[in-house]
Amino acid sequence: MAALASALPALRGTRAALRKAMAMFVRDAEVALSYDVAFWFTWASIAIQVLSFYFIGKLIPASPKYGFGGQISNYFDFVVVNLAFARFQATAIQCFQNAIRDDQLAGTLESIIATPTSLALIILSRGLWAFTLTAAQVAFFLILGMVLGVRFAHVNILSVGVFIALTIACMSPLGVMSAASIMTFKQSGGASFVMGGLTQLLGGIFFPVSTLPLALQYVSWLLPITHALQGIRGAMHGAGLRELTPEALWLCAAAAILLPISLWTFARAVKRAQVDGTLGQY
């Protein structure tokens, strides 16, 4: 009985946290869906992007460098998978900083932080809707790819699921740290550089990492997106977790290191803004 009594407060706390997280999910979904034109233009841009690379792929012969483990594949198959799953990185980096920025502009940030809710729950819950929408967009990417001839006959569903989870876990701390910079400096340019430049050049999204000079390949190895896409491409070609262990371990280690650092950084940024009286400024 004593053990049950001691467990009840923890259970009630968990249920309360889930209710708050769901409330944030519903709020973010309602806001996103209220902007009809922007919402549907996103899907149209995906279709245009897939079609563009479909025609580019017709100009490039199939090669083992586009496959996995020596399998011959064509460029369109290679790039459509990369573009689809790289969206998880873009979402992870952008959604948290955008949420903080929107709350600053709406004047609701101080009210949210004043509630009896942990900062970790406040910031991490803001990614629930964004990642749900991204998963739907990734599915749309892959469906369009299949319509245009991509075949996913040997997909290892378990490996794909594990690497999606690891990608989100590894990339989200970067987004939380970007949200901390928004809290402190009221603007952020570093995240755009990481997503728009460094990862597209070195992450193996548009071309295999093996085509880079050796020095840049070492730099590429340091980027989470390189390991995430390598694991996902392997899973889409049927590779199991045993074959993809090095990539999975790399992402696990990075997530374990970056998550506590990012939450500590965000908490410090909030505390500093409260002390300075700039929490609601933008």
C-alpha positions as CSV (number, residue, x, y, z in Angstrom):
1,M,0.0,0.0,0.0
2,A,2.8,2.4,0.9
3,A,4.5,1.7,-2.5
4,L,1.2,2.4,-4.3
5,A,0.6,5.6,-2.3
6,S,4.1,6.8,-3.3
7,A,3.6,6.0,-6.9
8,L,0.3,7.9,-7.2
9,P,1.8,11.4,-7.3
10,A,4.2,10.4,-10.0
11,L,1.4,8.9,-12.0
12,R,-0.7,12.0,-11.6
13,G,2.3,14.1,-12.7
14,T,2.8,12.0,-15.8
15,R,-0.8,12.3,-16.7
16,A,-0.7,16.1,-16.2
17,A,2.4,16.4,-18.4
18,L,0.7,14.4,-21.1
19,R,-2.3,16.6,-21.0
20,K,-0.2,19.7,-21.3
21,A,1.8,18.2,-24.2
22,M,-1.4,17.3,-26.0
23,A,-2.8,20.8,-25.4
24,M,0.3,22.3,-27.1
25,F,0.0,19.8,-29.9
26,V,-3.6,20.8,-30.6
27,R,-2.8,24.5,-30.3
28,D,0.0,24.2,-32.8
29,A,-2.1,22.1,-35.2
30,E,-4.9,24.6,-35.1
31,V,-2.6,27.5,-35.8
32,A,-0.9,25.8,-38.7
33,L,-4.1,24.6,-40.3
34,S,-5.6,28.1,-40.0
35,Y,-3.2,29.3,-42.7
36,D,-4.7,27.4,-45.6
37,V,-2.6,28.9,-48.4
38,A,0.8,28.4,-46.7
39,F,-0.2,24.9,-45.6
40,W,-1.2,23.7,-49.1
41,F,1.7,25.5,-50.9
42,T,4.1,23.3,-48.8
43,W,2.6,20.2,-50.3
44,A,2.8,21.7,-53.8
45,S,6.4,22.6,-53.3
46,I,7.2,19.0,-52.4
47,A,5.6,17.8,-55.6
48,I,7.6,20.3,-57.7
49,Q,10.8,19.3,-56.0
50,V,10.2,15.6,-56.6
51,L,9.3,16.2,-60.2
52,S,12.4,18.4,-60.7
53,F,14.8,15.7,-59.5
54,Y,12.9,13.0,-61.4
55,F,13.9,14.7,-64.7
56,I,17.4,15.5,-63.4
57,G,17.8,11.8,-62.6
58,K,17.1,10.9,-66.2
59,L,20.4,12.6,-67.1
60,I,22.5,10.6,-64.6
61,P,23.2,6.8,-65.2
62,A,22.7,4.3,-62.4
63,S,25.7,3.5,-60.3
64,P,26.6,1.5,-57.1
65,K,27.5,4.8,-55.4
66,Y,23.8,5.6,-55.3
67,G,22.9,2.3,-53.7
68,F,23.9,0.6,-50.4
69,G,26.4,-2.1,-49.9
70,G,27.4,-2.2,-53.6
71,Q,23.8,-2.4,-54.9
72,I,23.3,-0.5,-58.2
73,S,20.7,2.2,-57.9
74,N,19.8,5.3,-59.8
75,Y,20.2,8.9,-58.8
76,F,16.5,9.6,-58.4
77,D,16.0,6.8,-55.9
78,F,19.0,8.1,-54.0
79,V,18.0,11.7,-53.8
80,V,14.3,11.3,-53.2
81,V,15.0,9.3,-50.0
82,N,17.5,11.8,-48.9
83,L,15.2,14.8,-49.5
84,A,12.3,13.1,-47.7
85,F,14.1,12.1,-44.5
86,A,16.3,15.3,-44.4
87,R,13.0,17.1,-43.6
88,F,13.2,15.7,-40.1
89,Q,16.5,17.6,-39.6
90,A,15.0,20.8,-41.0
91,T,12.0,20.4,-38.7
92,A,14.1,19.7,-35.6
93,I,16.3,22.7,-36.2
94,Q,13.5,25.1,-37.0
95,C,10.4,24.2,-35.1
96,F,11.6,25.0,-31.6
97,Q,13.1,28.4,-32.5
98,N,10.0,29.2,-34.5
99,A,7.7,28.3,-31.6
100,I,9.7,30.6,-29.2
101,R,9.7,33.4,-31.8
102,D,6.0,33.1,-32.4
103,D,5.3,33.2,-28.7
104,Q,7.5,36.3,-28.4
105,L,5.6,38.1,-31.2
106,A,2.2,37.0,-29.8
107,G,3.1,38.1,-26.3
108,T,2.3,34.7,-24.8
109,L,5.8,33.6,-23.9
110,E,5.9,35.0,-20.4
111,S,2.5,33.6,-19.6
112,I,3.5,30.1,-20.8
113,I,6.7,30.1,-18.8
114,A,4.9,31.4,-15.7
115,T,2.7,28.2,-15.6
116,P,3.7,25.4,-13.3
117,T,5.3,23.4,-16.2
118,S,8.9,22.4,-16.6
119,L,10.9,24.2,-19.2
120,A,11.9,20.8,-20.8
121,L,8.2,20.0,-21.3
122,I,7.4,23.4,-22.7
123,I,10.1,23.4,-25.3
124,L,10.1,19.7,-26.3
125,S,6.3,19.6,-26.6
126,R,6.4,22.3,-29.3
127,G,7.9,19.8,-31.7
128,L,5.0,17.3,-31.5
129,W,2.8,18.8,-34.2
130,A,5.8,19.7,-36.3
131,F,7.2,16.2,-36.4
132,T,3.7,14.7,-37.0
133,L,3.3,16.9,-40.0
134,T,6.8,16.1,-41.2
135,A,6.1,12.4,-41.0
136,A,3.1,13.0,-43.3
137,Q,5.2,15.0,-45.7
138,V,7.9,12.3,-45.8
139,A,5.2,9.8,-46.7
140,F,4.0,12.1,-49.5
141,F,7.6,12.3,-50.8
142,L,7.9,8.5,-50.9
143,I,4.5,8.0,-52.4
144,L,5.3,10.4,-55.2
145,G,8.6,8.7,-55.7
146,M,6.9,5.3,-56.0
147,V,4.4,6.8,-58.6
148,L,7.5,7.9,-60.6
149,G,9.2,4.5,-60.5
150,V,11.0,4.2,-57.2
151,R,10.7,0.7,-55.7
152,F,10.8,0.0,-52.0
153,A,10.5,-3.8,-52.1
154,H,13.1,-4.6,-49.5
155,V,12.5,-1.9,-46.8
156,N,13.3,-2.9,-43.3
157,I,10.5,-1.2,-41.4
158,L,12.1,-1.7,-38.0
159,S,15.4,-0.1,-39.1
160,V,13.6,2.8,-40.7
161,G,11.6,3.5,-37.5
162,V,14.7,3.3,-35.3
163,F,16.6,5.7,-37.5
164,I,13.7,8.2,-37.7
165,A,13.6,8.2,-33.8
166,L,17.4,8.5,-33.6
167,T,17.4,11.3,-36.1
168,I,14.8,13.3,-34.2
169,A,16.5,12.6,-30.9
170,C,19.9,13.7,-32.3
171,M,18.7,16.8,-34.2
172,S,16.2,18.2,-31.7
173,P,18.9,19.3,-29.2
174,L,20.3,21.5,-32.0
175,G,16.8,23.1,-32.4
176,V,16.5,23.6,-28.6
177,M,19.9,25.4,-28.6
178,S,18.7,27.5,-31.5
179,A,15.6,28.4,-29.5
180,A,17.9,29.4,-26.6
181,S,19.7,31.8,-29.0
182,I,16.3,33.2,-30.0
183,M,15.6,33.8,-26.3
184,T,19.0,35.5,-25.7
185,F,19.7,37.4,-29.0
186,K,16.1,37.6,-30.4
187,Q,17.3,36.3,-33.7
188,S,19.2,33.4,-35.1
189,G,21.3,32.9,-38.2
190,G,23.4,29.9,-37.2
191,A,20.7,27.3,-37.7
192,S,19.9,28.5,-41.2
193,F,23.6,28.2,-42.1
194,V,23.8,24.7,-40.7
195,M,20.7,23.5,-42.5
196,G,21.0,25.5,-45.7
197,G,24.7,25.3,-46.3
198,L,26.8,22.9,-44.4
199,T,24.5,19.9,-44.4
200,Q,23.5,20.2,-48.0
201,L,27.2,20.4,-49.1
202,L,28.6,17.8,-46.7
203,G,25.7,15.7,-45.5
204,G,25.3,13.5,-48.5
205,I,21.8,14.8,-49.4
206,F,22.4,15.7,-53.1
207,F,25.4,13.6,-53.8
208,P,27.3,10.7,-52.1
209,V,29.8,11.7,-49.4
210,S,32.4,9.5,-51.1
211,T,32.6,12.1,-54.0
212,L,34.0,14.7,-51.6
213,P,37.7,15.3,-51.0
214,L,39.1,13.2,-48.1
215,A,39.4,16.2,-45.8
216,L,35.7,17.1,-46.3
217,Q,34.7,13.5,-45.8
218,Y,36.1,13.7,-42.3
219,V,34.1,16.9,-41.7
220,S,31.0,15.1,-43.1
221,W,31.5,12.3,-40.6
222,L,31.0,14.8,-37.7
223,L,27.5,15.8,-39.0
224,P,24.5,13.9,-37.6
225,I,22.7,14.1,-40.9
226,T,25.4,12.0,-42.6
227,H,24.9,9.1,-40.2
228,A,21.1,9.5,-40.2
229,L,20.8,9.4,-44.0
230,Q,23.3,6.5,-44.3
231,G,21.2,4.5,-41.8
232,I,17.9,5.3,-43.5
233,R,19.2,4.6,-47.0
234,G,20.5,1.2,-45.7
235,A,17.1,0.5,-44.1
236,M,15.3,1.4,-47.3
237,H,17.5,-1.2,-49.1
238,G,16.7,-3.9,-46.5
239,A,19.6,-3.5,-44.1
240,G,19.0,-4.6,-40.5
241,L,20.1,-2.9,-37.3
242,R,23.1,-5.2,-37.0
243,E,24.5,-3.9,-40.3
244,L,23.7,-0.3,-39.3
245,T,25.1,-0.5,-35.8
246,P,27.9,2.0,-36.3
247,E,25.5,4.7,-37.5
248,A,23.0,3.9,-34.8
249,L,25.6,4.1,-32.0
250,W,27.0,7.4,-33.4
251,L,23.5,8.9,-33.3
252,C,22.7,7.5,-29.8
253,A,26.0,8.9,-28.4
254,A,25.3,12.3,-30.0
255,A,21.8,12.5,-28.6
256,A,22.9,11.4,-25.1
257,I,25.5,14.2,-25.1
258,L,23.5,17.0,-26.8
259,L,20.1,16.7,-25.1
260,P,21.1,17.6,-21.5
261,I,23.4,20.3,-22.8
262,S,20.6,21.8,-24.9
263,L,18.1,21.7,-22.1
264,W,20.6,23.3,-19.7
265,T,21.4,26.0,-22.3
266,F,17.7,26.8,-22.8
267,A,17.1,27.0,-19.0
268,R,20.0,29.3,-18.7
269,A,18.7,31.5,-21.5
270,V,15.3,31.7,-19.9
271,K,16.7,32.6,-16.5
272,R,18.9,35.3,-18.0
273,A,16.0,36.8,-19.9
274,Q,13.9,36.8,-16.7
275,V,16.7,38.5,-14.7
276,D,17.2,41.1,-17.5
277,G,13.5,41.6,-17.9
278,T,13.7,40.8,-21.6
279,L,11.7,37.6,-21.7
280,G,8.8,39.1,-23.7
281,Q,10.9,41.3,-25.9
282,Y,11.6,40.5,-29.6
